[in-house]
Amino acid sequence: MFWDQIIQGILLCMRPDVIAIMAFGMVLGIVIGALPGLTAAMAVSVLLPISFFVEPILSIPFLLAITKGAIFGGSIPAILVNTPGTGAAAATVLDGYPLASQGKARKALELALYSSAIGDTVSDLITIFVAGFFAAIALLVGPPEYFSIFLFAFAIISTVTGKSVLRGLMAAAIGLFLSVIGLDPLVGVARFTFGNVEATGGISFIALIIGMFALSELFLFAEKSIVTRKKEEGLSAKLLKEGGNKPLTLKEFKSCGRTITRSAIVGTFIGAIPGIGQVVSAFVSYALAKRYSRNPDEFGKGSLEGVAAAETGNNAVNGSSLIPLLSFGIPGDVVTAVLFSAFLIQGLRPGPRLFEDHGAIVYGILFAMLLCNILILFIGYFSLRYVALIARIPRRIVFPVVAALCVVGTFALNNSLFDVKIMFVLGIVGYILRKFDFPLAPLIITFILGRQFEASLGQSLILGDGSLSIFIKHPIALMFIILSLSVVIFGVRKGFTNKMKQ
Amino acid sequence: MLIREKFNWNLLAGITFIFLSIAGIIMVPYQVLEPKIGIRSIAFSPSTFPYISLSLVALFSILIVFQTIFRKLGSGSEELVTPPKIRVIIPMAIFCGYVFIIEFIGMFVATLIAVALIALALGNRNWLTVVFLSSITSLCIWLFFSILLQGYFPEGVLYEKLT
């Protein structure tokens, strides 16, 4: 059964149309990632509507290719213009830019490309063999356990994303509240619809994702003064002319072998924990590389090992972040939240049943991820020179196009102008929340899982005849509830102590 | 002086969310109609979850206010956030107009106009660039979503009346 699904999956992902759409997605991802300020999450959010029109084996690999392309693309401006294209490339700047300043830009870019592909491949392989196993375990758990696992995921995501634990927790609570708008999942009673029939369907997750991520980014950009923006653009143009053209040698690549291996394992482990993500993985890998390096003094001044660690670390998250999504139906970050939406649009619900009901498609998608890593080597290598020029495109040219895509993309899902209006309102809400430094990932993830969370709580209480003691009678549920409370209490206490010390 | 120093955008955010969550809690009985007949658990009704989520928002807002008030001053860490700037209103207004005008003039004409206006609002001063950008964007969206992917997009009340 397992091997049948794997073989069917391999055959599915080898289809020419799958390869073609992944190549297209990868080019789009690299281009968007290379534009400073446009993140991988924004890239998949804005381009998600394209996936509505094609079958799952095309749409999900398309979005995965965009993500992988965007994360690699983010390293290009990080190395060339000292500005990470995406948050994930923030650690790449530390050594990438000094290398470019020493005339070793091409070496750094090539190493970033190879490290990205290796990190991704290790992570994808582990995911392929582990996700099915976890899904089988997930099948054995009932509503009380599900409720507690959701609670634990929310606690982790809220406390590790963003600068303030309290803000993360509050963002999660706001997401939970937004998820109640519409019909109640158990009885079908309308809640907070204010008498509007269109609101009974609840807030469209596309409207939420596009509004909160893409539109709020436009508003944040618009807020910057024209003088500041022109200064940034002028700097990019000047620095791009610099940088050497010598390729990376095999000896140099081999010298980073240990760092790449270590970072790939670290990144894969971090990726499997919901909420931690690429930025943390890149910095942890970088710190470990520096600690175990023979030349730690070179770090920060132009170390190839530094670039390799950061790029392997941030890309190794890509594959393993799908483990909680595919096994338990829990997206760990914004990108997997968008993928969760894409699965739902295609009629596939991420979770333990996914492997049983659509095993061939799931393995097809997982193998397509491996194929993406081969594609990125070719596309990335041959497009480096041209993509570097994209970092010069001013964002004032890009954002009007993003605005149009926000509207068209939101409308395309349900052909509803109501969704577009909601997207606009959520864009303003997202802008305000970001101004107040609230992390958006907990909000989006609790919003997406809110109805399931509520349903599992309701089912648990019905099973327990209205008594909360059902959570005590189920030891796994009790363990996760205690862990969740510990995470929250420890996080809030630490936040308070730090604040007082400041 | 102390009150002035303690007042910042963090405090404003906390207080705003306290008011919003309390308003939400007050609205629950009016916005959630309980089913008359049902097999629901007594401990869990359709209004339970809205109460829980809003109470959590209120609780965390109070903690944010508490944290802001009881922090030590003079550490340079008072302002975690930068206040919103007024110049963001123009693109917001254009985008608002874009969203509401679609049903009258159609998706593609609205996109053509909105892209041009947003480009101008973001500081593009070259008219040729603005015209080129808006035309290409609308054309590509029409070709890709409407022709290639066969999606439906509103043509607008005005177009329907004219034809």
Interface residues (C-beta under 8 A of the other chain):
Chain A: P49 I50 F53 K163 S164 L166 R167 L169 M170 A172 A173 I174 L176 F177 S179 V180 D184 L186 V187 V189 A190 R191 F192 T193 F194 L215 L218 F219 L220 F221 A222 E223 S225 I226 R229 K230 R395 R396 I397 F399 P400 V401 A403 A404 L405 V407 V408 F411 A412 N415 L417 V420 K421 F424 G427 I428 Y431 I432 K435 F436 D437 E454 L457 G458 L461 I462 D465 G466 S467 L468 V492 G495 F496 K499 M500 Q502
Chain B: W9 N10 A13 F17 G24 M27 Q31 V32 L33 E34 P35 G38 I39 R40 S41 I42 A43 F44 P46 S47 F49 P50 I52 S53 L54 L56 V57 F60 S61 L63 I64 Q67 F70 R71 K72 S75 S77 L80 V81 T82 P83 P84 K85 R87 V88 I90 P91 M92 F95 C96 Y98 V99 F100 I102 E103 M107 T111 A114 V115 A116 I118 A119 A121 L122 G123 N124 T129 L133 S134 T137 S138 I141 F144 F145 L149 Q150 G151 Y152 F153 P154
